[in-house]
Amino acid sequence: MESARAVLERRGGAGFTVHEVLSEAGLGTRAFYRHFASKEALVLAVFARAAEQEAGRLEDRMRGTDNPVGAVTAWIEARLDLAFDEQVASTLRALSLEATVASRQMPDPMASAFDRMLAPLVEALRRGRQDGSCRVSDPERDARALHDVVWGVTLRRWSAFGHRPDPSADRAHALDFCLRAIGADPGRGQ
C-alpha cells in the first residue's frame, strides 16, 4: 500500500499500473493478488487508510473549539486545506482522484471512507441542532451537502481554471457560504 501511494504521489494523479507498484515494492504479481483482487481494490484500501488519517486531522482541528459552530468551522477550514494548502493537497490530490475513478467499480469502500471523515462534522451539526446554533434538519445529509460544496471548491482549485489571483477570498467565501447554509452566524465560530 505504501508503494502504491508513493507511485501515485510521484505520478501526480496520472494513474498507475499494478506493475509500477510491484516494481516499487519489489514484489511479484502473485504477492499482489494474495492481498488485492484488483488495482481498484488496492487504490481504495490506500484511500481508506488516508481517510482515517484525514479524519484524525479533522478531529484534531475541531478539538480546540468550544461550540458547535466553531467545530463546523474548523472542519470546513481543515477540508478547504485540500484546495488552498499545497502541502496538504500534494499528498492527497493524486490519491483522491484515483480513488474517485476506482469507486465507480467498487463504491462501498469509498462511501465508508467518506463516512469516517464526515463523522466529526455530523456530530458537530447534531450538537448545533440541539443548542440552536445550527439550523439543520438532518445532520448526516447536511454534512454531505457541506462536504459537496467544499469538494467542489477543491476540484475547481485543482483544475487549471481554479487558480485565481486571490485564493483567500475564495476560501473565505466558501466558509461563509457553508455556515450560512446551516443557519449559523459565521462570526460565532471564531
N, CA, C and O of each residue as an XYZ file, in Angstrom:
760
protein
N       0.822     -1.192      0.000
C       0.000      0.000      0.000
C       0.865      1.254      0.000
O       0.547      2.235     -0.672
N       1.962      1.219      0.758
C       2.865      2.383      0.767
C       3.483      2.601     -0.612
O       3.667      3.740     -1.041
N       3.801      1.521     -1.297
C       4.365      1.650     -2.646
C       3.352      2.257     -3.602
O       3.710      3.085     -4.440
N       2.095      1.857     -3.488
C       1.049      2.426     -4.345
C       0.919      3.921     -4.085
O       0.794      4.711     -5.021
N       0.949      4.303     -2.827
C       0.824      5.731     -2.510
C       2.024      6.511     -3.053
O       1.866      7.615     -3.573
N       3.207      5.943     -2.932
C       4.410      6.609     -3.446
C       4.329      6.787     -4.962
O       4.673      7.847     -5.486
N       3.877      5.757     -5.659
C       3.748      5.844     -7.116
C       2.698      6.892     -7.480
O       2.915      7.696     -8.386
N       1.567      6.888     -6.783
C       0.514      7.873     -7.048
C       1.021      9.294     -6.853
O       0.783     10.161     -7.694
N       1.708      9.533     -5.766
C       2.209     10.885     -5.496
C       3.226     11.305     -6.545
O       3.229     12.454     -6.987
N       4.075     10.394     -6.937
C       5.093     10.705     -7.939
C       4.448     11.012     -9.292
O       4.910     11.895    -10.015
N       3.381     10.283     -9.633
C       2.719     10.470    -10.926
C       1.754     11.644    -10.910
O       1.348     12.114    -11.972
N       1.377     12.130     -9.732
C       0.522     13.302     -9.636
C      -0.900     13.092    -10.116
O      -1.528     14.029    -10.608
N      -1.421     11.882     -9.983
C      -2.804     11.625    -10.346
C      -2.987     11.135    -11.761
O      -4.119     10.994    -12.224
N      -1.890     10.870    -12.466
C      -1.992     10.436    -13.850
C      -2.247      8.943    -13.960
O      -2.127      8.375    -15.046
N      -2.593      8.304    -12.864
C      -2.840      6.872    -12.878
C      -1.558      6.097    -12.686
O      -0.466      6.664    -12.691
N      -1.699      4.817    -12.520
C      -0.544      3.959    -12.360
C      -0.946      2.542    -12.735
O      -2.130      2.238    -12.876
N       0.036      1.693    -12.891
C      -0.237      0.285    -13.184
C       0.176     -0.560    -11.993
O       0.990     -0.149    -11.166
N      -0.399     -1.741    -11.924
C      -0.018     -2.684    -10.870
C       1.462     -3.013    -11.013
O       2.162     -3.176    -10.014
N       1.937     -3.111    -12.237
C       3.352     -3.406    -12.471
C       4.260     -2.343    -11.820
O       5.276     -2.678    -11.213
N       3.883     -1.063    -11.955
C       4.675      0.005    -11.329
C       4.726     -0.154     -9.810
O       5.778      0.021     -9.195
N       3.599     -0.483     -9.220
C       3.539     -0.658     -7.765
C       4.386     -1.852     -7.354
O       5.129     -1.783     -6.375
N       4.277     -2.945     -8.097
C       5.061     -4.137     -7.764
C       6.556     -3.868     -7.913
O       7.354     -4.348     -7.108
N       6.935     -3.117     -8.921
C       8.355     -2.746     -9.084
C       8.832     -1.903     -7.911
O       9.925     -2.115     -7.386
N       8.005     -0.947     -7.506
C       8.339     -0.087     -6.365
C       8.491     -0.909     -5.087
O       9.382     -0.648     -4.278
N       7.620     -1.902     -4.908
C       7.618     -2.719     -3.685
C       8.605     -3.876     -3.753
O       8.922     -4.483     -2.729
N       9.091     -4.185     -4.946
C       9.983     -5.325     -5.089
C       9.257     -6.653     -4.927
O       9.821     -7.615     -4.406
N       8.004     -6.705     -5.376
C       7.181     -7.907     -5.236
C       6.722     -8.397     -6.602
O       6.817     -7.684     -7.602
N       6.222     -9.631     -6.624
C       5.701    -10.213     -7.843
C       4.186    -10.158     -7.887
O       3.527     -9.800     -6.911
N       3.650    -10.523     -9.049
C       2.209    -10.479     -9.279
C       1.457    -11.357     -8.290
O       0.402    -10.966     -7.791
N       1.988    -12.534     -8.004
C       1.307    -13.448     -7.090
C       1.124    -12.815     -5.713
O       0.072    -12.968     -5.093
N       2.132    -12.115     -5.240
C       2.042    -11.450     -3.931
C       0.940    -10.395     -3.940
O       0.208    -10.249     -2.961
N       0.822     -9.666     -5.039
C      -0.220     -8.646     -5.135
C      -1.605     -9.275     -5.014
O      -2.432     -8.822     -4.222
N      -1.851    -10.316     -5.798
C      -3.192    -10.895     -5.839
C      -3.530    -11.711     -4.589
O      -4.688    -12.077     -4.390
N      -2.551    -11.995     -3.759
C      -2.844    -12.590     -2.450
C      -3.518    -11.571     -1.542
O      -4.267    -11.948     -0.640
N      -3.264    -10.289     -1.767
C      -3.773     -9.235     -0.898
C      -4.922     -8.437     -1.520
O      -5.801     -7.958     -0.803
N      -4.920     -8.293     -2.844
C      -5.901     -7.440     -3.506
C      -6.470     -8.135     -4.727
O      -5.748     -8.795     -5.474
N      -7.776     -7.980     -4.926
C      -8.441     -8.596     -6.067
C      -8.198     -7.818     -7.358
O      -8.296     -8.371     -8.454
N      -7.880     -6.534     -7.218
C      -7.708     -5.697     -8.402
C      -6.937     -4.430     -8.028
O      -6.699     -4.142     -6.855
N      -6.563     -3.698     -9.053
C      -5.934     -2.398     -8.842
C      -6.875     -1.476     -8.075
O      -6.447     -0.746     -7.180
N      -8.164     -1.513     -8.430
C      -9.149     -0.661     -7.761
C      -9.234     -0.976     -6.262
O      -9.368     -0.071     -5.439
N      -9.157     -2.255     -5.921
C      -9.200     -2.644     -4.506
C      -7.985     -2.080     -3.764
O      -8.106     -1.632     -2.624
N      -6.830     -2.101     -4.401
C      -5.627     -1.511     -3.799
C      -5.801     -0.012     -3.602
O      -5.531      0.510     -2.521
N      -6.247      0.671     -4.630
C      -6.427      2.125     -4.544
C      -7.378      2.476     -3.410
O      -7.108      3.386     -2.627
N      -8.484      1.760     -3.323
C      -9.467      2.071     -2.286
C      -8.961      1.710     -0.887
O      -9.339      2.361      0.086
N      -8.119      0.691     -0.772
C      -7.513      0.374      0.527
C      -6.553      1.490      0.949
O      -6.525      1.878      2.117
N      -5.779      1.996      0.010
C      -4.878      3.113      0.305
C      -5.701      4.346      0.671
O      -5.355      5.074      1.602
N      -6.787      4.579     -0.060
C      -7.653      5.723      0.233
C      -8.274      5.587      1.623
O      -8.358      6.570      2.359
N      -8.705      4.389      1.987
C      -9.312      4.178      3.315
C      -8.315      4.518      4.419
O      -8.677      5.128      5.425
N      -7.073      4.125      4.227
C      -6.041      4.457      5.222
C      -5.831      5.968      5.286
O      -5.726      6.537      6.373
N      -5.770      6.612      4.135
C      -5.598      8.072      4.096
C      -6.815      8.778      4.697
O      -6.673      9.803      5.364
N      -8.014      8.228      4.459
C      -9.228      8.824      5.027
C      -9.211      8.742      6.550
O      -9.660      9.668      7.225
N      -8.707      7.664      7.083
C      -8.594      7.533      8.540
C      -7.632      8.590      9.091
O      -7.903      9.202     10.124
N      -6.524      8.799      8.409
C      -5.576      9.844      8.818
C      -6.200     11.222      8.688
O      -6.006     12.080      9.550
N      -6.953     11.438      7.606
C      -7.619     12.719      7.396
C      -8.659     12.959      8.488
O      -8.783     14.077      8.988
N      -9.402     11.925      8.862
C     -10.386     12.063      9.942
C      -9.694     12.467     11.240
O     -10.211     13.298     11.988
N      -8.547     11.893     11.506
C      -7.776     12.281     12.695
C      -7.338     13.737     12.635
O      -7.384     14.449     13.638
N      -6.913     14.176     11.452
C      -6.510     15.579     11.279
C      -7.708     16.502     11.511
O      -7.578     17.543     12.156
N      -8.861     16.123     10.988
C     -10.076     16.924     11.167
C     -10.455     16.999     12.646
O     -10.764     18.073     13.161
N     -10.428     15.860     13.316
C     -10.761     15.824     14.746
C      -9.792     16.666     15.562
O     -10.198     17.349     16.502
N      -8.515     16.618     15.206
C      -7.519     17.450     15.909
C      -7.852     18.930     15.755
O      -7.782     19.688     16.722
N      -8.210     19.340     14.549
C      -8.542     20.746     14.309
C      -9.803     21.156     15.065
O      -9.912     22.292     15.526
N     -10.742     20.243     15.190
C     -12.014     20.543     15.856
C     -11.887     20.512     17.382
O     -12.676     21.141     18.088
N     -10.922     19.798     17.871
C     -10.776     19.592     19.313
C     -10.624     20.897     20.093
O     -11.071     20.974     21.237
N     -10.028     21.889     19.524
C      -9.780     23.141     20.233
C     -10.959     24.102     20.233
O     -10.823     25.234     20.695
N     -12.096     23.685     19.733
C     -13.254     24.578     19.666
C     -14.150     24.375     20.887
O     -14.150     23.312     21.508
N     -14.911     25.417     21.216
C     -15.753     25.313     22.411
C     -17.250     25.378     22.111
O     -18.062     25.447     23.034
N     -17.626     25.358     20.814
C     -19.044     25.364     20.458
C     -19.228     24.670     19.117
O     -18.267     24.527     18.361
N     -20.441     24.237     18.812
C     -20.678     23.508     17.558
C     -20.319     24.298     16.301
O     -19.771     23.730     15.356
N     -20.616     25.586     16.273
C     -20.286     26.382     15.083
C     -18.766     26.452     14.912
O     -18.256     26.385     13.794
N     -18.064     26.585     16.011
C     -16.603     26.571     15.938
C     -16.079     25.240     15.415
O     -15.119     25.209     14.645
N     -16.703     24.143     15.828
C     -16.292     22.820     15.355
C     -16.579     22.663     13.864
O     -15.746     22.144     13.121
N     -17.754     23.111     13.427
C     -18.100     23.053     11.999
C     -17.122     23.915     11.200
O     -16.638     23.503     10.147
N     -16.841     25.105     11.705
C     -15.892     25.998     11.039
C     -14.523     25.339     10.908
O     -13.904     25.389      9.846
N     -14.056     24.723     11.988
C     -12.743     24.060     11.971
C     -12.728     22.918     10.955
O     -11.742     22.732     10.242
N     -13.819     22.155     10.890
C     -13.895     21.046      9.937
C     -13.835     21.579      8.505
O     -13.068     21.081      7.682
N     -14.653     22.598      8.216
C     -14.678     23.159      6.862
C     -13.307     23.723      6.496
O     -12.803     23.462      5.404
N     -12.707     24.485      7.392
C     -11.394     25.063      7.091
C     -10.345     23.982      6.876
O      -9.500     24.106      5.989
N     -10.391     22.926      7.675
C      -9.423     21.839      7.507
C      -9.618     21.150      6.162
O      -8.637     20.827      5.491
N     -10.866     20.920      5.755
C     -11.107     20.299      4.451
C     -10.741     21.245      3.306
O     -10.291     20.797      2.252
N     -10.933     22.553      3.510
C     -10.528     23.511      2.480
C      -9.018     23.552      2.297
O      -8.530     24.042      1.279
N      -8.274     23.041      3.275
C      -6.824     22.945      3.113
C      -6.473     22.129      1.876
O      -5.449     22.378      1.238
N      -7.310     21.161      1.533
C      -7.066     20.384      0.316
C      -7.012     21.278     -0.916
O      -6.264     21.011     -1.857
N      -7.801     22.328     -0.901
C      -7.858     23.234     -2.052
C      -6.807     24.324     -1.984
O      -6.268     24.732     -3.013
N      -6.508     24.801     -0.777
C      -5.726     26.030     -0.657
C      -4.351     25.862     -0.014
O      -3.562     26.807     -0.025
N      -4.045     24.717      0.535
C      -2.741     24.479      1.155
C      -2.023     23.423      0.322
O      -2.366     22.242      0.382
N      -1.042     23.842     -0.443
C      -0.378     22.941     -1.385
C       0.287     21.757     -0.685
O       0.363     20.670     -1.259
N       0.761     21.945      0.524
C       1.386     20.842      1.257
C       0.365     19.735      1.526
O       0.672     18.556      1.346
N      -0.837     20.100      1.951
C      -1.892     19.112      2.197
C      -2.366     18.536      0.865
O      -2.521     17.322      0.729
N      -2.592     19.398     -0.104
C      -3.118     18.963     -1.397
C      -2.170     18.019     -2.109
O      -2.616     17.044     -2.714
N      -0.888     18.279     -2.055
C       0.060     17.479     -2.827
C       0.063     16.018     -2.400
O       0.318     15.137     -3.221
N      -0.212     15.753     -1.145
C      -0.205     14.358     -0.699
C      -1.530     13.652     -0.956
O      -1.564     12.424     -1.029
N      -2.612     14.392     -1.093
C      -3.921     13.760     -1.232
C      -4.565     13.917     -2.608
O      -5.500     13.186     -2.936
N      -4.085     14.844     -3.403
C      -4.707     15.103     -4.708
C      -4.706     13.849     -5.586
O      -5.768     13.414     -6.031
N      -3.564     13.276     -5.835
C      -3.473     12.124     -6.733
C      -4.295     10.949     -6.211
O      -5.009     10.298     -6.973
N      -4.192     10.684     -4.927
C      -4.934      9.573     -4.350
C      -6.435      9.798     -4.435
O      -7.176      8.875     -4.772
N      -6.892     10.995     -4.138
C      -8.329     11.289     -4.197
C      -8.878     11.115     -5.600
O      -9.954     10.546     -5.783
N      -8.153     11.597     -6.579
C      -8.622     11.490     -7.957
C      -8.648     10.039     -8.432
O      -9.594      9.615     -9.097
N      -7.617      9.290     -8.091
C      -7.553      7.874     -8.479
C      -8.644      7.072     -7.766
O      -9.266      6.198     -8.371
N      -8.877      7.365     -6.493
C      -9.910      6.644     -5.736
C     -11.306      6.950     -6.280
O     -12.176      6.080     -6.286
N     -11.516      8.171     -6.731
C     -12.811      8.524     -7.311
C     -13.096      7.661     -8.534
O     -14.218      7.189     -8.718
N     -12.093      7.457     -9.359
C     -12.256      6.599    -10.546
C     -12.498      5.154    -10.111
O     -13.389      4.491    -10.643
N     -11.719      4.663     -9.156
C     -11.858      3.275     -8.692
C     -13.216      3.027     -8.054
O     -13.747      1.920     -8.135
N     -13.772      4.035     -7.430
C     -15.049      3.859     -6.726
C     -16.211      3.609     -7.675
O     -17.273      3.159     -7.246
N     -16.025      3.890     -8.936
C     -17.094      3.606     -9.901
C     -17.361      2.102     -9.981
O     -18.490      1.673    -10.218
N     -16.308      1.312     -9.782
C     -16.452     -0.138     -9.805
C     -16.729     -0.711     -8.422
O     -17.349     -1.767     -8.299
N     -16.274     -0.021     -7.385
C     -16.412     -0.513     -6.011
C     -16.806      0.658     -5.110
O     -15.948      1.201     -4.415
N     -18.081      1.063     -5.103
C     -18.474      2.268     -4.365
C     -18.463      2.126     -2.842
O     -18.247      3.118     -2.145
N     -18.688      0.934     -2.309
C     -18.827      0.786     -0.855
C     -17.587      1.196     -0.056
O     -17.735      1.891      0.949
N     -16.377      0.804     -0.450
C     -15.207      1.244      0.341
C     -15.037      2.764      0.356
O     -14.640      3.332      1.373
N     -15.332      3.417     -0.752
C     -15.214      4.868     -0.824
C     -16.250      5.518      0.084
O     -15.948      6.481      0.789
N     -17.471      4.989      0.065
C     -18.531      5.529      0.916
C     -18.161      5.387      2.393
O     -18.391      6.305      3.180
N     -17.601      4.264      2.761
C     -17.190      4.053      4.158
C     -16.090      5.028      4.571
O     -16.100      5.550      5.685
N     -15.154      5.267      3.677
C     -14.061      6.202      3.971
C     -14.613      7.608      4.165
O     -14.201      8.310      5.088
N     -15.532      8.025      3.313
C     -16.124      9.359      3.454
C     -16.968      9.453      4.719
O     -16.971     10.484      5.392
N     -17.683      8.379      5.043
C     -18.455      8.381      6.286
C     -17.549      8.640      7.485
O     -17.925      9.361      8.409
N     -16.362      8.056      7.469
C     -15.418      8.259      8.580
C     -14.974      9.715      8.667
O     -14.882     10.275      9.760
N     -14.698     10.328      7.515
C     -14.278     11.739      7.522
C     -15.431     12.669      7.894
O     -15.208     13.731      8.476
N     -16.659     12.275      7.562
C     -17.820     13.110      7.860
C     -18.295     12.964      9.303
O     -19.000     13.839      9.807
N     -17.926     11.885      9.972
C     -18.441     11.607     11.319
C     -18.271     12.773     12.295
O     -19.232     13.109     12.987
N     -17.092     13.408     12.386
C     -16.981     14.521     13.337
C     -17.843     15.725     12.958
O     -18.321     16.445     13.835
N     -18.043     15.944     11.669
C     -18.912     17.034     11.227
C     -20.367     16.733     11.579
O     -21.091     17.614     12.043
N     -20.788     15.505     11.361
C     -22.156     15.108     11.696
C     -22.412     15.347     13.181
O     -23.458     15.872     13.561
N     -21.455     14.962     14.013
C     -21.618     15.143     15.461
C     -21.701     16.629     15.823
O     -22.519     17.013     16.658
N     -20.874     17.455     15.211
C     -20.929     18.898     15.483
C     -22.280     19.480     15.050
O     -22.843     20.325     15.745
N     -22.795     19.032     13.910
C     -24.100     19.505     13.454
C     -25.222     19.049     14.390
O     -26.173     19.792     14.632
N     -25.109     17.841     14.909
C     -26.110     17.368     15.890
C     -26.104     18.253     17.134
O     -27.152     18.648     17.644
N     -24.907     18.549     17.602
C     -24.807     19.422     18.783
C     -25.359     20.810     18.474
O     -26.043     21.411     19.302
N     -25.058     21.314     17.279
C     -25.571     22.624     16.873
C     -27.079     22.638     16.753
O     -27.723     23.634     17.084
N     -27.643     21.550     16.286
C     -29.107     21.461     16.213
C     -29.697     21.463     17.624
O     -30.722     22.098     17.875
N     -29.043     20.751     18.537
C     -29.549     20.677     19.919
C     -29.490     22.024     20.628
O     -30.425     22.395     21.338
N     -28.398     22.755     20.440
C     -28.289     24.034     21.165
C     -28.841     25.220     20.365
O     -28.839     26.350     20.853
N     -29.311     24.966     19.145
C     -29.930     26.010     18.339
C     -28.963     26.875     17.547
O     -29.387     27.827     16.892
N     -27.663     26.562     17.592
C     -26.694     27.386     16.873
C     -26.617     27.044     15.383
O     -26.072     27.820     14.598
N     -27.157     25.892     14.992
C     -27.193     25.480     13.586
C     -28.612     25.047     13.253
O     -29.229     24.271     13.983
N     -29.116     25.557     12.143
C     -30.448     25.142     11.697
C     -30.283     24.022     10.676
O     -30.149     24.265      9.477
N     -30.294     22.807     11.172
C     -30.183     21.639     10.306
C     -31.333     20.693     10.623
O     -31.733     20.552     11.779
N     -31.851     20.057      9.605
C     -32.929     19.100      9.828
C     -32.408     17.672      9.860
O     -32.977     16.813     10.533
N     -31.334     17.420      9.137
C     -30.764     16.084      9.044
C     -29.242     16.232      9.053
O     -28.645     16.485      8.007
N     -28.608     16.080     10.218
C     -27.156     16.309     10.304
C     -26.332     15.495      9.306
O     -25.348     16.004      8.769
N     -26.708     14.255      9.050
C     -25.933     13.439      8.109
C     -26.061     13.973      6.684
O     -25.064     14.119      5.977
N     -27.266     14.255      6.276
C     -27.485     14.776      4.919
C     -26.851     16.161      4.768
O     -26.247     16.467      3.740
N     -26.993     16.991      5.799
C     -26.403     18.330      5.745
C     -24.878     18.265      5.725
O     -24.234     19.068      5.050
N     -24.299     17.324      6.455
C     -22.844     17.149      6.432
C     -22.382     16.780      5.027
O     -21.368     17.291      4.550
N     -23.119     15.898      4.367
C     -22.759     15.520      2.989
C     -22.868     16.721      2.044
O     -22.030     16.897      1.160
N     -23.896     17.538      2.233
C     -24.052     18.722      1.384
C     -22.903     19.704      1.605
O     -22.373     20.267      0.648
N     -22.517     19.910      2.870
C     -21.379     20.793      3.143
C     -20.114     20.235      2.500
O     -19.335     20.974      1.898
N     -19.919     18.929      2.633
C     -18.745     18.322      2.015
C     -18.772     18.497      0.503
O     -17.740     18.765     -0.113
N     -19.942     18.348     -0.093
C     -20.040     18.503     -1.545
C     -19.631     19.907     -1.988
O     -18.969     20.068     -3.013
N     -20.022     20.915     -1.222
C     -19.614     22.287     -1.540
C     -18.096     22.411     -1.440
O     -17.449     22.931     -2.349
N     -17.535     21.935     -0.341
C     -16.089     22.028     -0.125
C     -15.339     21.229     -1.190
O     -14.313     21.684     -1.697
N     -15.841     20.046     -1.530
C     -15.189     19.220     -2.545
C     -15.256     19.903     -3.907
O     -14.297     19.836     -4.676
N     -16.363     20.551     -4.215
C     -16.472     21.287     -5.473
C     -15.450     22.408     -5.560
O     -14.829     22.610     -6.604
N     -15.276     23.138     -4.465
C     -14.264     24.204     -4.419
C     -12.875     23.587     -4.619
O     -12.038     24.138     -5.333
N     -12.649     22.454     -3.989
C     -11.349     21.784     -4.095
C     -11.068     21.360     -5.533
O      -9.987     21.623     -6.060
N     -12.025     20.714     -6.158
C     -11.818     20.273     -7.543
C     -11.586     21.454     -8.474
O     -10.762     21.376     -9.386
N     -12.311     22.550     -8.249
C     -12.106     23.748     -9.078
C     -10.693     24.285     -8.897
O     -10.041     24.664     -9.871
N     -10.219     24.319     -7.659
C      -8.864     24.815     -7.392
C      -7.809     23.896     -7.995
O      -6.769     24.362     -8.461
N      -8.071     22.604     -7.989
C      -7.108     21.656     -8.548
C      -7.044     21.733    -10.063
O      -6.043     21.337    -10.661
N      -8.089     22.233    -10.684
C      -8.092     22.332    -12.137
C      -7.399     23.624    -12.556
O      -7.138     24.500    -11.732
N      -7.117     23.725    -13.810
C      -6.408     24.902    -14.325
C      -7.212     26.178    -14.144
O      -6.633     27.240    -13.918
N      -8.544     26.096    -14.237
C      -9.333     27.312    -14.154
C      -9.624     27.743    -12.723
O     -10.252     28.782    -12.520
N      -9.192     26.985    -11.732
C      -9.494     27.321    -10.353
C      -8.488     28.233     -9.680
O      -8.744     28.710     -8.575
N      -7.366     28.488    -10.301
C      -6.321     29.290     -9.665
C      -6.503     30.755    -10.026
O      -6.053     31.228    -11.070
N      -7.165     31.439     -9.141
C      -7.425     32.859     -9.340
C      -6.499     33.662     -8.449
O      -5.897     33.116     -7.524
N      -6.380     34.959     -8.720
C      -5.399     35.784     -8.017
C      -5.576     35.862     -6.497
O      -4.586     36.026     -5.784
N      -6.790     35.751     -5.987
C      -6.992     35.930     -4.556
C      -7.629     34.695     -3.927
O      -8.833     34.681     -3.673
N      -6.826     33.655     -3.673
C      -7.398     32.434     -3.111
C      -7.992     32.635     -1.715
O      -8.909     31.908     -1.333
N      -7.495     33.596     -0.954
C      -8.048     33.798      0.391
C      -9.499     34.266      0.324
O     -10.299     33.916      1.193
N      -9.848     35.046     -0.688
C     -11.234     35.480     -0.849
C     -12.122     34.294     -1.210
O     -13.246     34.198     -0.717
N     -11.638     33.390     -2.061
C     -12.400     32.187     -2.411
C     -12.617     31.312     -1.185
O     -13.710     30.791     -0.964
N     -11.576     31.160     -0.400
C     -11.663     30.337      0.810
C     -12.677     30.938      1.793
O     -13.529     30.228      2.326
N     -12.576     32.241      2.022
C     -13.489     32.916      2.954
C     -14.926     32.823      2.458
O     -15.848     32.617      3.247
N     -15.116     32.977      1.151
C     -16.463     32.893      0.598
C     -17.047     31.493      0.795
O     -18.211     31.361      1.176
N     -16.262     30.455      0.543
C     -16.746     29.076      0.713
C     -17.151     28.826      2.162
O     -18.201     28.237      2.420
N     -16.332     29.265      3.101
C     -16.647     29.088      4.516
C     -17.917     29.844      4.880
O     -18.805     29.287      5.526
N     -18.012     31.091      4.479
C     -19.189     31.909      4.777
C     -20.444     31.268      4.184
O     -21.476     31.194      4.850
N     -20.359     30.811      2.952
C     -21.494     30.179      2.283
C     -21.965     28.947      3.057
O     -23.162     28.780      3.292
N     -21.025     28.089      3.451
C     -21.373     26.863      4.182
C     -22.028     27.172      5.526
O     -23.021     26.543      5.891
N     -21.478     28.132      6.259
C     -22.047     28.461      7.569
C     -23.437     29.063      7.429
O     -24.334     28.750      8.211
N     -23.615     29.917      6.448
C     -24.953     30.490      6.230
C     -25.944     29.408      5.787
O     -27.130     29.493      6.106
N     -25.478     28.407      5.069
C     -26.352     27.323      4.614
C     -26.950     26.537      5.777
O     -28.052     25.999      5.667
N     -26.228     26.474      6.883
C     -26.751     25.757      8.048
C     -27.338     26.721      9.081
O     -27.624     26.334     10.214
N     -27.511     27.971      8.675
C     -28.126     28.942      9.560
C     -27.262     29.363     10.724
O     -27.763     29.814     11.754
N     -25.957     29.214     10.557
C     -25.024     29.604     11.631
C     -24.498     30.998     11.371
O     -24.357     31.419     10.222
N     -24.213     31.701     12.429
C     -23.603     33.022     12.348
C     -22.116     32.815     12.109
O     -21.426     32.299     12.988
N     -21.595     33.205     10.936
C     -20.174     32.996     10.660
C     -19.247     33.572     11.727
O     -18.170     33.023     11.960
N     -19.638     34.656     12.373
C     -18.801     35.249     13.422
C     -18.757     34.446     14.701
O     -17.868     34.645     15.528
N     -19.718     33.526     14.878
C     -19.792     32.748     16.136
C     -18.738     31.649     16.191
O     -18.394     31.180     17.276
N     -18.228     31.238     15.052
C     -17.241     30.152     15.034
C     -15.837     30.587     15.343
O     -14.921     29.766     15.388
N     -15.657     31.880     15.558
C     -14.304     32.393     15.809
C     -13.826     32.078     17.198
O     -12.709     32.442     17.564
